Amino acid sequence: MSHVFHRHLKQHYPTAVGGEGPYLIDAEGRRYLDASGGAAVSCLGHSDAEVIGAIQQQVERLAYAHTSFFTNEPMEALADFLVERAPQGLSSVYFVSGGSEAIEAALKMARQYFIERGDPQRRHLIARRQSYHGNTLGALATGGNAWRRRQFEPLLVEVSHVSPCYAYRGQAEDETPEAYGERLAAELEGEIQRLGPETVMAFVAEPVVGATLGAVPAVPGYFKRVREICDRHGILLILDEVMCGMGRTGSLFAAEQEGVSPDLVTIAKGLGAGYQPIGATLVSEGIRAAIAEGSGFFQHGHTYIGHATACAAALAVQRAIESRDLLPRVQRLGEGLQRRLEERFGEHPHVGDIRGRGLFRGIELVADRNDKTPFDPARKLHAAIKRTAMDHGLMCYPMGGTLDGQRGDHILLAPPFILEESHLDELVDKLDATLRAVLDHP
């Protein structure tokens, strides 16, 4: 018996012992094409020599120094790198160990900002249903996935949730994308008015919704309207790019494609590409100034924030993405993946939608594509797909509860940026074999 408290105590896991480019290798020598980057993490694959070398050099020099005593060179250099490339107005970076911590930091920073300004009545958060912002209590409260929240509900702070921008399910047949976006903006405005504009602290959203919806981008103009509404009421806009950021959608920050600048943006996963655990919250100059000119002290912190080795790894990852010109590659490979998915599954009776940006793609599965009826949740289709894909040497990221936390299934694809065209063919072939095995044998 394993003494590890695994994620699922009734499941057996193969033992990963190595990695080679876009493949992971288990103890029996089986190779798995990592078509999900784990959870949209491993953007450089699993054996990047430059990143490994940077980690080794940093550990030899300085592995860790607590940030209540010291700053360190990799942290300063990584902050400079990110701010130079960030959306306009973001001027500093608070480093953490992962995405949930980044969201927690953003929420607490938003609250402290208004305290420092003398606006303590601003306490309400608004987010979107079927969002995912992490598993710590603050992040879980902000996220809008009913299944993830249910058993912990008594422990969660109250957060308002409005509709997601989910055109496949939410846009009416006679409605243009722009009109749909306006309708959602009006819903947000209505919720702000219900709570009282002077009491609302922040609106939190993923530019491209990842785990809970499956790579769902917003309709054109939606985030510009959201930004206008937030500005009009003095509300902070927090964009969660933990999964969709750091090049995953084809631009370093997903917000670039929306033409907006957030007040706070959270990043993780692709920041360190899995070579070290790291996340970050990027902060606007206005928020930094309010705290700097007030107490000067952000009342928050973790032991491993600004970890020197983690920052060195992340800096090496980001320099590799830039120096190897991988963002145009993400765009090109993403288009190639979308084309292959549409060619293979576009007329599939159980594929309702194929969507996404860059190397961040989602396939929504339905029992009936004509009326978009989801499969019976009792079938646990997503679990069968994950298990069968592994049997075929493919790692993908299927999830259930796409519609409402209970009904609906989708598959999320987020492969490494280093794929070759042949890997795209392998990915689609193995996914096809998986769906045939699962859907042809209910």
C-alpha positions as CSV (number, residue, x, y, z in Angstrom):
1,M,0.0,0.0,0.0
2,S,1.2,3.5,-0.8
3,H,1.5,5.8,2.1
4,V,0.9,8.8,-0.2
5,F,-2.5,10.4,0.2
6,H,-3.2,10.4,-3.5
7,R,-5.8,12.6,-5.2
8,H,-8.1,9.6,-5.6
9,L,-7.6,6.8,-3.1
10,K,-9.5,4.2,-5.2
11,Q,-7.4,4.7,-8.3
12,H,-4.0,3.2,-9.3
13,Y,-1.5,5.5,-10.9
14,P,1.4,4.5,-13.1
15,T,4.8,5.8,-11.9
16,A,6.3,8.5,-14.0
17,V,10.1,8.1,-14.2
18,G,11.2,10.2,-17.1
19,G,10.3,12.7,-19.8
20,E,11.4,13.3,-23.3
21,G,10.1,16.4,-25.2
22,P,6.3,16.1,-25.3
23,Y,6.3,12.6,-23.8
24,L,6.2,11.2,-20.3
25,I,7.6,7.8,-19.6
26,D,6.4,5.4,-16.8
27,A,8.3,2.8,-14.9
28,E,7.2,0.1,-17.4
29,G,8.7,2.0,-20.3
30,R,5.3,3.2,-21.7
31,R,5.3,6.6,-23.4
32,Y,2.4,9.0,-23.2
33,L,2.0,12.0,-25.5
34,D,1.2,14.8,-23.1
35,A,-1.6,16.5,-25.0
36,S,-2.8,18.5,-22.0
37,G,0.6,19.7,-20.6
38,G,-0.5,17.9,-17.4
39,A,-3.0,20.7,-16.6
40,A,-1.8,23.2,-19.2
41,V,1.5,23.4,-17.3
42,S,4.3,21.8,-19.4
43,C,4.6,24.3,-22.2
44,L,8.3,23.4,-22.9
45,G,7.8,19.7,-22.6
46,H,9.7,17.5,-20.1
47,S,13.4,17.7,-20.8
48,D,14.5,21.2,-21.6
49,A,18.2,21.4,-21.2
50,E,18.4,25.2,-20.8
51,V,15.8,25.3,-18.0
52,I,17.4,22.3,-16.2
53,G,20.8,24.0,-16.5
54,A,19.4,27.2,-15.0
55,I,18.0,25.4,-12.0
56,Q,21.2,23.6,-11.4
57,Q,23.2,26.8,-11.5
58,Q,20.9,28.6,-9.2
59,V,20.8,25.8,-6.6
60,E,24.6,25.7,-6.6
61,R,24.6,29.5,-6.0
62,L,21.6,30.1,-3.7
63,A,18.6,27.8,-3.5
64,Y,16.4,29.9,-1.1
65,A,16.4,33.0,1.1
66,H,13.3,34.1,3.0
67,T,11.9,37.3,1.5
68,S,11.3,39.0,4.9
69,F,15.1,39.2,5.1
70,F,16.3,39.4,1.5
71,T,15.4,40.0,-2.1
72,N,17.2,37.8,-4.7
73,E,18.5,38.3,-8.2
74,P,16.3,35.8,-10.1
75,M,13.2,37.3,-8.5
76,E,14.1,40.8,-9.5
77,A,15.1,39.8,-13.0
78,L,11.9,37.8,-13.5
79,A,9.7,40.7,-12.3
80,D,11.5,43.0,-14.7
81,F,11.0,40.6,-17.6
82,L,7.2,40.2,-16.9
83,V,6.5,43.9,-16.3
84,E,8.2,44.9,-19.5
85,R,5.9,42.6,-21.5
86,A,2.7,43.0,-19.4
87,P,-0.5,44.8,-20.4
88,Q,-0.2,48.6,-19.9
89,G,-0.4,49.8,-16.3
90,L,0.9,46.7,-14.6
91,S,4.0,47.7,-12.8
92,S,5.0,45.1,-10.2
93,V,4.8,41.4,-9.4
94,Y,4.0,39.5,-6.3
95,F,5.5,36.0,-6.5
96,V,3.8,32.9,-5.0
97,S,3.9,29.1,-5.4
98,G,0.9,28.5,-7.7
99,G,-2.3,29.6,-9.1
100,S,-4.6,29.3,-6.0
101,E,-2.1,31.4,-4.0
102,A,-2.0,33.9,-6.8
103,I,-5.8,34.4,-6.7
104,E,-5.7,34.6,-2.9
105,A,-3.1,37.3,-3.1
106,A,-5.1,39.2,-5.7
107,L,-8.3,39.1,-3.6
108,K,-6.5,40.3,-0.4
109,M,-4.6,42.9,-2.3
110,A,-7.9,44.3,-3.8
111,R,-9.4,44.5,-0.3
112,Q,-6.3,46.1,1.2
113,Y,-6.3,48.6,-1.7
114,F,-9.7,49.9,-0.8
115,I,-8.8,49.9,2.9
116,E,-5.7,52.0,2.2
117,R,-7.9,54.4,0.2
118,G,-10.4,54.8,2.9
119,D,-13.2,52.8,1.2
120,P,-13.7,49.9,3.6
121,Q,-17.3,49.4,2.4
122,R,-16.0,47.9,-0.8
123,R,-16.2,44.2,0.1
124,H,-18.2,42.4,-2.5
125,L,-16.8,40.2,-5.2
126,I,-18.5,39.3,-8.5
127,A,-17.3,36.3,-10.6
128,R,-18.9,34.0,-13.2
129,R,-20.6,30.7,-12.9
130,Q,-18.6,27.7,-14.2
131,S,-15.4,29.5,-13.6
132,Y,-12.4,27.9,-11.8
133,H,-10.0,30.0,-9.8
134,G,-8.3,27.5,-7.5
135,N,-8.9,25.2,-4.5
136,T,-8.0,27.3,-1.5
137,L,-11.1,28.6,0.3
138,G,-11.0,32.2,-1.1
139,A,-10.3,30.9,-4.6
140,L,-12.9,28.2,-4.3
141,A,-15.5,30.8,-3.2
142,T,-14.7,33.0,-6.1
143,G,-14.9,30.1,-8.6
144,G,-18.4,29.3,-9.8
145,N,-18.3,25.5,-10.2
146,A,-21.1,24.1,-8.1
147,W,-19.6,20.6,-7.8
148,R,-16.3,21.8,-6.5
149,R,-17.9,24.1,-4.0
150,R,-20.7,22.0,-2.7
151,Q,-19.3,20.2,0.4
152,F,-17.2,23.2,1.4
153,E,-20.0,25.8,1.0
154,P,-20.3,26.5,4.8
155,L,-16.7,27.6,4.9
156,L,-16.8,29.9,1.8
157,V,-17.2,33.7,1.8
158,E,-20.2,35.0,-0.1
159,V,-19.4,35.8,-3.8
160,S,-22.0,36.9,-6.4
161,H,-21.9,34.9,-9.7
162,V,-23.2,36.0,-13.1
163,S,-23.4,34.1,-16.3
164,P,-20.3,32.9,-18.1
165,C,-19.5,34.1,-21.7
166,Y,-20.3,30.7,-23.1
167,A,-21.6,31.2,-26.6
168,Y,-22.3,27.5,-27.5
169,R,-24.8,27.3,-24.7
170,G,-25.7,30.9,-23.9
171,Q,-26.0,32.7,-27.2
172,A,-29.5,32.7,-28.7
173,E,-30.0,31.5,-32.3
174,D,-31.2,34.9,-33.4
175,E,-28.5,36.8,-31.4
176,T,-25.2,38.1,-32.8
177,P,-22.1,37.6,-30.8
178,E,-21.9,41.3,-30.1
179,A,-25.6,41.4,-28.8
180,Y,-24.9,38.4,-26.6
181,G,-21.9,40.2,-25.1
182,E,-24.0,43.3,-24.5
183,R,-26.6,41.1,-22.7
184,L,-24.0,39.7,-20.4
185,A,-22.6,43.1,-19.7
186,A,-26.1,44.3,-18.8
187,E,-26.3,41.3,-16.4
188,L,-23.1,42.3,-14.7
189,E,-24.3,45.9,-14.5
190,G,-27.5,44.7,-12.9
191,E,-25.7,42.7,-10.3
192,I,-23.5,45.7,-9.4
193,Q,-26.6,47.8,-8.9
194,R,-28.2,45.1,-6.8
195,L,-25.2,45.0,-4.5
196,G,-24.7,48.7,-4.6
197,P,-21.8,50.0,-6.8
198,E,-20.1,51.6,-3.8
199,T,-19.8,48.2,-2.1
200,V,-18.3,46.2,-5.0
201,M,-14.6,45.5,-4.8
202,A,-13.7,43.5,-7.9
203,F,-14.9,41.4,-10.9
204,V,-12.9,38.3,-11.5
205,A,-12.8,36.3,-14.7
206,E,-10.7,34.0,-16.9
207,P,-10.1,35.5,-20.4
208,V,-10.4,32.0,-21.8
209,V,-12.2,29.6,-19.4
210,G,-10.1,26.5,-18.8
211,A,-10.8,23.5,-16.6
212,T,-14.5,23.9,-16.0
213,L,-15.8,24.9,-19.4
214,G,-13.0,23.6,-21.7
215,A,-11.2,26.5,-23.5
216,V,-14.1,28.9,-24.0
217,P,-13.1,32.3,-25.3
218,A,-15.2,35.4,-24.9
219,V,-17.2,36.9,-27.7
220,P,-15.8,40.0,-29.4
221,G,-16.0,43.1,-27.3
222,Y,-17.2,41.4,-24.1
223,F,-14.1,42.3,-22.0
224,K,-14.0,45.8,-23.3
225,R,-17.5,46.3,-22.0
226,V,-16.6,44.7,-18.7
227,R,-13.6,47.0,-18.4
228,E,-15.9,50.1,-19.1
229,I,-18.4,49.0,-16.5
230,C,-15.7,48.4,-13.9
231,D,-14.1,51.8,-14.6
232,R,-17.4,53.6,-14.4
233,H,-18.0,52.2,-10.9
234,G,-14.5,52.2,-9.6
235,I,-14.3,48.4,-9.5
236,L,-11.1,46.5,-9.9
237,L,-10.8,44.0,-12.8
238,I,-9.0,40.8,-11.9
239,L,-8.1,38.5,-14.8
240,D,-7.2,34.9,-14.0
241,E,-4.7,33.8,-16.5
242,V,-3.3,30.9,-14.5
243,M,-4.3,28.4,-17.1
244,C,-4.7,30.5,-20.3
245,G,-1.8,32.8,-19.9
246,M,2.0,32.8,-20.6
247,G,1.6,32.1,-24.3
248,R,-1.0,29.3,-24.1
249,T,-3.5,31.2,-26.3
250,G,-0.8,32.6,-28.7
251,S,0.1,35.8,-26.9
252,L,2.1,36.1,-23.7
253,F,-0.9,37.4,-21.8
254,A,-4.4,36.4,-22.9
255,A,-5.7,39.9,-22.1
256,E,-3.7,41.2,-25.1
257,Q,-6.2,39.6,-27.4
258,E,-9.1,41.3,-25.6
259,G,-7.6,44.7,-25.9
260,V,-7.9,45.4,-22.1
261,S,-5.6,46.0,-19.2
262,P,-6.6,44.5,-15.9
263,D,-5.9,45.9,-12.5
264,L,-4.6,42.6,-11.3
265,V,-3.7,39.5,-13.3
266,T,-2.8,36.1,-12.0
267,I,-0.4,33.7,-13.7
268,A,1.1,30.3,-12.8
269,K,1.2,27.0,-14.8
270,G,3.1,28.0,-17.9
271,L,5.1,30.6,-16.0
272,G,7.4,27.8,-14.7
273,A,6.3,25.1,-17.2
274,G,6.4,22.5,-14.3
275,Y,10.1,22.7,-13.8
276,Q,9.5,24.5,-10.5
277,P,6.3,25.4,-8.6
278,I,5.6,29.1,-9.1
279,G,2.8,31.6,-9.6
280,A,2.5,35.4,-9.6
281,T,0.1,38.3,-9.2
282,L,0.8,41.3,-11.4
283,V,-0.3,44.5,-9.9
284,S,-1.3,47.9,-11.4
285,E,0.6,51.0,-10.5
286,G,-2.5,52.5,-8.8
287,I,-2.8,49.6,-6.4
288,R,0.9,49.6,-5.6
289,A,0.9,53.4,-5.1
290,A,-2.1,53.2,-2.7
291,I,-0.3,50.7,-0.5
292,A,3.1,52.3,-0.8
293,E,1.8,55.7,0.2
294,G,-0.3,54.3,3.0
295,S,0.8,51.5,5.3
296,G,3.5,50.3,2.9
297,F,3.0,46.8,4.1
298,F,0.9,44.1,2.2
299,Q,-0.6,42.1,5.0
300,H,-0.1,38.7,3.4
301,G,2.8,36.3,2.7
302,H,3.9,32.6,2.4
303,T,7.2,30.9,3.2
304,Y,8.2,30.3,-0.4
305,I,7.2,33.5,-2.1
306,G,9.9,34.7,-4.5
307,H,11.8,31.4,-4.2
308,A,15.1,32.0,-5.9
309,T,15.3,28.6,-7.6
310,A,11.7,28.8,-8.8
311,C,12.2,32.3,-10.2
312,A,15.4,31.2,-12.0
313,A,13.5,28.3,-13.6
314,A,10.6,30.5,-14.6
315,L,12.9,33.2,-16.1
316,A,14.7,30.5,-18.1
317,V,11.3,29.2,-19.4
318,Q,10.1,32.7,-20.4
319,R,13.5,33.5,-22.1
320,A,13.3,30.2,-24.0
321,I,9.7,31.0,-25.2
322,E,10.9,34.4,-26.4
323,S,14.3,33.5,-27.9
324,R,12.9,30.5,-29.7
325,D,10.0,32.5,-31.1
326,L,7.5,30.0,-29.8
327,L,4.4,32.3,-29.7
328,P,4.0,32.4,-33.5
329,R,4.5,28.6,-33.3
330,V,1.7,28.3,-30.8
331,Q,-0.6,30.2,-33.2
332,R,0.4,28.1,-36.2
333,L,0.2,24.8,-34.3
334,G,-3.1,25.9,-32.7
335,E,-4.6,26.5,-36.1
336,G,-3.3,23.2,-37.3
337,L,-4.8,21.4,-34.3
338,Q,-8.2,23.1,-34.7
339,R,-8.2,22.1,-38.4
340,R,-7.4,18.5,-37.7
341,L,-10.0,18.3,-34.9
342,E,-12.7,19.8,-37.2
343,E,-11.8,17.4,-40.0
344,R,-11.9,14.4,-37.8
345,F,-14.7,15.3,-35.4
346,G,-16.6,18.1,-37.0
347,E,-19.4,15.8,-38.1
348,H,-19.2,13.4,-35.2
349,P,-22.6,12.7,-33.7
350,H,-21.4,13.2,-30.2
351,V,-19.2,16.3,-30.7
352,G,-21.1,19.5,-30.1
353,D,-18.5,22.1,-30.2
354,I,-14.7,22.5,-30.9
355,R,-13.3,25.8,-29.7
356,G,-10.3,27.6,-28.2
357,R,-7.3,29.7,-29.0
358,G,-3.7,28.8,-29.7
359,L,-2.7,25.5,-28.1
360,F,-5.7,25.7,-25.8
361,R,-8.6,23.7,-27.4
362,G,-11.8,22.2,-26.0
363,I,-14.2,19.6,-27.4
364,E,-17.7,19.5,-25.9
365,L,-19.3,16.1,-26.0
366,V,-23.1,15.6,-26.3
367,A,-25.5,12.7,-26.4
368,D,-27.4,14.5,-29.2
369,R,-25.6,17.2,-31.2
370,N,-28.9,18.5,-32.7
371,D,-30.4,19.6,-29.4
372,K,-27.1,19.7,-27.4
373,T,-28.4,17.2,-24.9
374,P,-25.5,16.2,-22.5
375,F,-24.7,12.6,-21.6
376,D,-26.1,11.2,-18.4
377,P,-23.7,12.3,-15.6
378,A,-24.0,8.8,-14.1
379,R,-22.1,7.4,-17.0
380,K,-19.0,9.4,-16.0
381,L,-18.0,9.8,-19.6
382,H,-15.1,12.1,-18.8
383,A,-13.5,9.5,-16.5
384,A,-13.8,6.8,-19.0
385,I,-12.2,9.0,-21.7
386,K,-9.2,9.8,-19.4
387,R,-8.6,6.2,-18.5
388,T,-9.0,4.9,-22.1
389,A,-6.7,7.7,-23.4
390,M,-4.0,6.7,-21.0
391,D,-4.4,3.1,-22.3
392,H,-3.8,4.5,-25.8
393,G,-0.7,6.4,-24.7
394,L,-2.4,9.8,-24.6
395,M,-2.7,12.3,-21.8
396,C,-5.7,14.6,-22.2
397,Y,-7.8,16.6,-19.7
398,P,-11.5,15.5,-19.7
399,M,-13.9,17.0,-17.2
400,G,-17.5,16.6,-16.3
401,G,-20.1,19.1,-15.1
402,T,-19.5,21.5,-18.0
403,L,-23.0,23.0,-18.0
404,D,-23.7,23.4,-14.3
405,G,-21.2,21.4,-12.3
406,Q,-23.1,18.2,-12.8
407,R,-24.2,17.8,-16.4
408,G,-22.0,17.9,-19.5
409,D,-18.5,16.6,-20.5
410,H,-15.6,18.1,-22.4
411,I,-12.0,17.4,-23.2
412,L,-9.4,20.1,-22.8
413,L,-6.2,20.0,-24.9
414,A,-3.2,22.0,-24.0
415,P,-0.1,20.4,-25.4
416,P,3.5,21.7,-25.2
417,F,4.6,24.6,-27.5
418,I,7.4,22.4,-28.9
419,L,5.2,20.0,-30.8
420,E,5.9,19.1,-34.4
421,E,3.2,18.6,-37.0
422,S,3.6,14.9,-36.7
423,H,2.6,15.1,-33.0
424,L,-0.6,16.8,-34.0
425,D,-1.5,13.8,-36.2
426,E,-0.6,11.4,-33.4
427,L,-2.7,13.4,-30.9
428,V,-5.8,13.3,-33.1
429,D,-5.3,9.7,-34.1
430,K,-5.1,8.6,-30.4
431,L,-8.0,10.8,-29.4
432,D,-10.0,9.3,-32.2
433,A,-9.2,5.8,-31.1
434,T,-10.1,6.8,-27.5
435,L,-13.5,8.2,-28.5
436,R,-14.3,5.2,-30.6
437,A,-13.5,2.8,-27.8
438,V,-15.6,4.8,-25.2
439,L,-18.5,6.0,-27.3
440,D,-19.0,2.9,-29.4
441,H,-19.3,0.8,-26.3
442,P,-21.7,2.6,-23.9
